[in-house]
Every structure is written in C-alpha cells, then in structure tokens.
Amino acid sequence: MKGASVLKKLKHTVVGAALSLVFLSPAYLPPALADQGLPQLGENAVFNIEWERKLGEKFYRRLLAQGVVETDLLLDQYINELGARLLSGLDRRVRDYRFFIVKDMGVNAFAVPGGFIGVNIGLINQAKSSHQLASVLAHEIAHVRLMHSLRLMEKASSVSSAALLSLLAGILLGGSNAEVGAAMVYGSVAGSQQSVINFTRENEYEADRLGIELLQDAEFDANGMVEFFKIMERLAGNTGIQSIEYLRTHPVHVNRISEAEARIRSGTLPRQDDIYYPMFREYLRYVNSDNLEVTGGQFRKALALTKLGQYQPANQILLKLHQQDGENIWYGYTLAENLEFLNRPEDAEKIYRQMLEIYPGDYVLSLRLARFLRTSEQYTAALEIARPLEINHPRKQAVFYELTEIYQRLGQTIFAMMSEAEYHRLAGNRERAIQLYDEILSSAETDLATESRAREKRTQIE
C-alpha cells in the first residue's frame, strides 16, 4: 500500500514527543498569519495560545474520527484527573490541557501544541505505578509549557514559509494503527516539503527538570521518573531501541538518569501510590481486549467473567468487593454496569445513585445514570441528572448528545435543537450548528430567553 510505505519511511522522523508535521489547508489558519511566519512566541501571548489550541484541537478531532482515542468515560476521567493534579502546581497557566489514551500497544507518549497530550496503552502497561505514569505526563506537560516544538518549528529554515503557515503538529501512529497513521498523513504530505525537527538533548533535560518540579509540587514521588527511565532501559536491552517509539523520541542514557536523580529534592514526602491505579490498568485491559483469562486478583477475575458473558459469577465477586469498599468507584461502577447486563435495572440504578451520594456531581457517574434512565424510558428523571452537567461540563460533547436524546423523547423540540447545535459546535461541525441555530431563531415556538441564548451561541461561532 503506497500510504503505508510513506508511513514506514517517515516513522523514524517523529518530532521529539512523537510530533511530526501534517499539512492542512492554509484556509484553516487565521487571516493574520496568511503572509507571515509563526506568530511571536510567548507563554502569555493570548493570540498565540488560541492559535496553538486550534492546531491541537484540529489534530485531536482527527484522531477521534479515526477511532484511535479511548473514549471510555471512566478511563478518560482517570487520566485527566492524574493530569489535573500535576497542573495544580503550574503557575500562570494559560492552556486548557487535554489528556487522552491512544488505543495502540506501542510504547509511546506525545504532546501536541495547545496542550493535547496522548499516552499509548502500551506505555501504560509498562508503568507500574501512578507515579511512573505521572512522570511521563509531567514530562509532556513540560514540553508544551516550554513550547519546544513551536520554537523549533520557528527556527526551521528548511521549511518553506507557506508550509509553516499551514502545518499542524501530529503523530505518526505505529503498531496496530499503522494503516490509520498512513491514511492521516499520506494524502496531505505527498507533494509537499517534509522537514523534520528533532528535540535537542537540552530540550529533554529542560523537560525533565520542569517535570520533576511538577511531580514534587503535586506530591507525586519524583523517583517515578527515574524508575520509568530504568524500565525503558531494560526494555531497550531486551528488544532494541528502534522497536520502541518512546525511546527513539525520548532517548534514555546514564547521564540523563543521573541528572534526574540529582534534581529530586530530598526531604519531600510524596503521597502513597494511588490504590486505584491497578484497577485503572485492569479496566483498561478489559475494555481493549477480547481475550481475558479468569486469573489474578478478584477484580481482574470479575472483569474477565463479564467479558465472557458470565454475568452472575462476575456479580458475586463485584458485590463482595463493593461491600468491602463502598467508596471504590471502580467497584461500584462495574457492579452497576454488570447489573445492567443481568437485566436488573432497579438494582443498577440504586448502585449508581449510592455512588453519586459519595461523589456528588461526578461527571462519569452522572452521565452514566442519565444514559441509563433515558434507555429505561425515565426521561424526566434523566433530565434531572443531565441538566446540571450542561452547566458544570459545558465543553463535553457527550452531555449534549444525551440532552438532545432526552429532549426529543420529551417532545421539547426547540431544546433538543439547542442541545444538538451545541453538540455540533463542540464537534467542529460549524455549518450544521449554524443551520440549527438559524432554525431555532426562525421558529415561532422559540421563546425570548431561548432566542437570546441561540443568538449569542450563533455569534460565538462566527
């Protein structure tokens, strides 16, 4: 396949944290950049940050469209909570970072301008603790914070001005997603100048230093970074560096390990490892694997039985685990899910509501309960759960999908259209969102308050 051959040639030229250049239509970029190079860099340059965000968001949406992003609610929430803890100690933060899991077994992680940070399942499988995984996220946050990729692109004299004006930071997916990566890259790179900009060794040291600060400020054990470096060293010794994407873009050597060890502050008392981290990894395996053996710990056995469709024995294990630790969201969530599979809706709803009493307003539990109530045809009850999500999570597409479905079934057409318009706006479907807002504004059924909201939303799109 021609696209795959192009991918093979390019896969060793990934920018630092798995970044490469993907050329898009110049029309995507702001008019102010049409006859200039990259905008002036600076952490507090508002226009810069917005430009970055649009690049990263465009790339992230393409990944979503290709189906390579893990969208499970509980898994997505865990990785973002881990990232949010690291960001809590970052002064004068101007970016809204987005962390996500890539459904690829290759050992890799990457950062895209704008704060979009991806971690492969293969890397998560290698990280034995939340501290080790956090060290990878901290390093990628540092690359974004220090704007390494943008600064290197700015200095790339070998890239034409026209190319710089239309580039989008992206990744070349390897492993099981090689065909997807080729499809994303080949059509836009072919016929264009392809220039590769590699992070320098000093860039990596800088990212390590800031990463260690982030880890310690967030009360992670910064030794997790050193531990993960050593895991990568051993992995390289067993398989060779060229077989590991992360090591090609983040070379690990004795000096780098020593430098990291020397920078870890003595006397700091990190929190213990997250007790939920093993459950996160087990659930990730459950969601992404078709073949699970009924072995190991009780939670793993329950998930394997559920995957095999043996819901009753799985329920016995999960019920016991939930009784032992009623605050464990992984136990409660999977128990309720399994009760749904057993066609015991009243019991499932009871568990969801019990967990929400422990975690009021939790996004995952609330959305799952709203979806459950909707599919159970309890539309009014579903709306009671979903409405607060619209206020508290205004950028979550899934919320507006649920609201659209609920309003439609309640016969509230205008509200359904408002929710659908917002869903499309967040998804980047600008034309469809505008069309829906125009229909709302021209409808005789639209009240004054809704008309005002629709007009304001439509103006924001333009």
N, C-alpha and C positions, 0 to 999 in steps of 0.2 A: 504494500500500500504506500503510495507516494507520500502522504501526510505522515505516516509512521516513520518513514525513512528520514524525513526532515526532523522529526522529533528526536530520533536517535542521534543525529548529528549535533543537535542543539542541547541535549540533556546535560552535557558536561559543562555548559556555559551559563549556568544559573547564577544570577547576581546574589552574592553573599547569602542572605537568608532565603534562598530559593527564589530569588527575584529574576525575572527576565523581561525583555521589552516586547510588548504586544502592540501592534499599530492599529489604531482605530481611526474612524473618520474625523478629520480636523473640525468638522462642524460641531463635534461634541464639546470642544474646549470653549471657554469664554471668549467673546469677541476681542477683549482687551489683549488676548495673547496671540491673536492672529498674525501679527507681524513682529513678534518679539520672541526671545528665548524664554526659559523658565522664569517665573516671577521671582523677585528678590526673596531670598530665604530668611527665615526668622521665626522663632517659636511663637512670637506674639503677633505675627502678621496675619490679620484676620482673613484677608483675601487669599493668602497662601493656604491657610488651613482649610478654607472652603474648597479651594481648587484640589487640594490633596484628597479631601473627603469624597469629592465627586469621582476622582480616579479610582479610589479604593472601593467605593460603593458599586461602581460600574463593574469592576472586576468581580466583586463578591456576588453580585447578581448573576453574572455569567456562570460562576461556579455552581450556584443554586440551580440554575436552569439545566446544567449538565448532570445534576443529581449526585454530585460528589461530596456535598456537605451533609453531615449527620444532623438531622433536624429533630431527633427525639427530644421532647421537652425537658425531661429530667437530666439527660446528659448535657444538653446545651446550657441549662441553668447552672450545673455544677462547674463547667469550665469557665463560665463567665463570672461566677462568684469567686473562683480562685483568682481570676484576673483582677476583679474589682478590689480584692483585698490588697493586691500588690499596688494598685493605683491609688489607694487611700493615702499613701505617704508621698505622692508626687505633687510637688508644689506648682502652683500656677498652671494647672493642666488645662489645655485648650482643645484637646481632641476627645471625642467620644469613641473609646476603643471598643472593638467587637472581636470577641474570641470565638473560634469555631473549630469543630473537629472535621478532618478530611477523611473520607472513607477509603483509605489506602494503607496497605500494610508496609509500605516503605518507611524507613526510619527518617523522618523529616519534620521540620517546622519552618515557618516563614512569616515574614512581616511585609505587608503591603502599605505604601504611603496612605495616610489617612487613619491609621490605627487598626487595620484589619489584620488579625493575627490567627493563622491556622496551624493546627497540630495534627499530624497523621496518627491514625490508630496505631500504626507500627511503632511510633515513638512512645506513645502512652504505654504500650505493652512492655517497653524497656524500662520505664521509670517506675521504680519500686516503692516510691513514697510521694506524698503530695509535695514535699519539699523539693524533690528532684524535678517533678513536673513544673512546679512553680519557678524553679531556676531557669528552665527553658523559656517560659513565658516572660520572665523578668528580662532575660537577655534580648528577646524580640521587642519588648516594650522599649528597651534602651535604644535599639536600632532606629525605631520610629522617632523617639524623643530627640535623638541626636541627628535625625534626618540624614543618615548616612547615604541611603540610596539616592535621595534627591540631590544632595551635594555632589555626589559622584557623577550623576547624570548632567548636572550643570557644567561640570568640568570636562565632559566628554567631547573633545574637539572633533573626534572621528565620526560623531553622529551629526547628520545634517540638521540645520535649523528646523526644516519642515518636519523631520522625524521627531525631534524633541517636542515640537508643538502638538504632536498627535499621539505621543506614547502613553501607554497605560502599564503600570507595574503589574506583573502577573507571575505565574509559576508554570513550569513545565511539569506536568504530572507524570510520574513514572509508575512502575509496578503494574498493578491491575488496571490503572487508569491511563495507560499509555495511549490508547486509541482516543480517549476523550481529550487528552492533552494535545494530541496531534490535530484533532478537529478544531480545537480552540485557537491553535497557533498558526497552522499552516496557511490557511487562506489569507490571513492578514499580514503574515511576514513575507510570503512569497512575492518577489518583485521589489521588495523594499530593502533598504540598507539595514543589516542586522549588526549592532555593535554590542559588545558585552563589557560590562563594568563590574569589576570584582572588588569586594570589600578588602581593604588592606589589613595587615596584621594589627596595626594600631587601632583600626576600627573595631576589631574583635576585642582587643584589650579594653577599649573605652566602654564597649557594651557590657563586658564582664564587670567592670568596676561599678558602673551605674546599676547593673543588675544586682550585684551583691548589696548595694545600698538599699535598693527596693526590697529585697528579701528580708534584710535585717530590720528595716523600718516597719515592715508588715509582720514581724515576729515569726518569720519562717526561719528554718535552720539553713543558713547560707552554705553550710557544708554540703547541702544537697547538690549545689553546682559542681563541687569537686567530685562528689560521688558519681554524678551523672557523667562527667568527663571520663572518669575511670571505667565506667560501664562501656562508654563509646570506644575507649582504648582497647578493652578486652574484645569487644565486638569486631573491631578492625583487625585484631590479631587473628580472629577465627575466620573471618570472611573476606578481609581485604577492604581497604578504604574505598576503592572505586565502586564497591557494591552498596555503599551506604551514602545516600544523598546528603544526610546531615553532616557527615564528615568531609564531604567534598566542599561544602559551603561554610562549614564551621570547623576548620582543622584543629585537632586537639594534639598538643605536644607537651613535653615535660615542663618547659618554661611557662606555658600558659597555666598549667595546673599549679605550679609553684607560686605564680603571681596571684592566682585566685586565693590560695591558702593563706598567703601573707596579708591579704587585704581583709580577711574576715575578722571583725572586731572581737576581741576577747572579752569575756565577762557578760556577754549578752545571753539572755535566757529565752530561747525560742519556745514557742508552744510545742506540745507533743504533736506527732503526726496525726492528721485528720483520720478519725476512726472510720469515716465514710469512704475514704479513698479506695480501699479494696472492693467495696460494694459498687462504687462507680466503675471500676475496671471490669468487674464481673457482669454488670448490667450492659456495659458497652459490648462485651463479648456476646452476651445473649442477644442483643439487638442486631448484631452484624454477623452472626454465624448461624449456619443452618444445621451444623452437626455439633451437638454438645453431649459429652459423656456425663452420666449421672455419677460424678465423683467429686471429691474435695469437700469443702465446708457445706453447711446446711443451706446457706443462701444460694450457692452455686448449684447444688442438687435441685433445689426448688425451681430455679430458672431453667435448668435442663429438662426437668419433668414438664414444665409449662411449654417449652419449645416442642416437646414430643407430643403435646396434646393430652398429657396425663394430669389433668387439672385437679382432680380430687386428692391424689397423694401430694401434689405440689401445695395445695391449700392447707393440708395438715401441717406441713413444715412451716409455711409462711405464717399461719395463725399462731403457732407456737413462738416463732421469732417475734411476732408483733406483740404477743402477750408479755414476753420477756423485756422488750424495749419499745414501749408505745410511742416514744418520741422519734424513733428512727424513720425518717421519711422514705427511705428505700424499702423498708419492710412494709410500711403502711400502704405506699403507692402500689407496690407489686401485689400485695394481698387484695386490694380493691380491684385491681386490673384482673387478677385471677378469678375473683368472684363474678366479674362481668362475664368471663369466659364460661363459668359454670351456670350462667343464666340465673344469678341470684341478685337482681338489681337492688332490692331493698337493703341487703347486707352490704353491697358495694357502696351505695350512697351513704350509708351510715359510717363506713370507714373514711370515705372522702371528707365528710363533714367533721368527724372527730379529728382528723389530721389538720383541717383548716382552723379548728379551735386552738390547736397547738401552734400553728403557723398562720396567723391571720393575714389574709390578703396575699398569700403565697401565689405567685403567678402560675406555676405549673399545676398545683392542686386546684386552683380556681378555674383555670381553663379546662382542665380535665373534667371537673364536676359540671361545668356549664355544657360541655360537649355531651357528657353522659345524660344530663337532664334533657337536652334537646333531642337526642336519639331515643329517649324514653317518652318523648312527646309531652314533657312537662315544660312547656315553653315559657310560661310566666316565671316559674322558678328558675329556669335557665337564664332569663333576662336579669333577674335579681343578682345573680352571680356575675354575669358578663358586664353589666353596666359600669361597676367600679373599675374593671380592667381597662375600659376605654379612657378613664381619667388617669389611672396610675401607670399605664403602659401604652402611651399614645403612638409609639412607633412599632408596635408589634402587629404584623400583618394578620397573624392567626386570630387575634382578638376581633378584628373587623370582619374576618370570614365568619366567625361564629355569630357575631351580631347580625350580619346580613342574613344568615340562615334562620336565626330566631325571629327577626322582624318579618321575614317573608311568611313564616308559618303563623305568625300572629296577625297577618293581614295588614301590617303597618308599612305600606309600600314606600312612602317617602323616606322613612327612617332606614328602610332596607337599602334604598338607593344611596342615601348618605353614607352608610357603612360600606357599601360596595365601592363607592367613589374613593373613599379613604383607603380602602384595601388596594385599589389600583394605583393610587398616588404613591403609596409606600412601595409598591412593587415596581415603580418606574414606568407604568403604563399611562403616560401623561394624557394621551389623546382620549382614552376611554374614560379617565377620571373627569376631564373637562366636559366630555359629552354627557356624563351622568349629572354633573352639577348644572349644566345648561337645562337639562330636562327638569330638574328639581325647581330651578328658578322660573321656568315657564309653566309649571303645573299650577292649576287652580287649587289643588289640595294642600299646597305648601303654606304653612302659617308664617307669620312675620319673623318669629325667632329663628325658625329653620332656614328661612330665606336669607337672613342676615349671616348665619353660620356658613351656608353654602356659598354666598358671595365672597365671604372672607377666605374660605378654603380655595375657591377658584382663583382668587387674586394671588394667593401664595404660590400656586402652580406656575402662573405666568411671570 
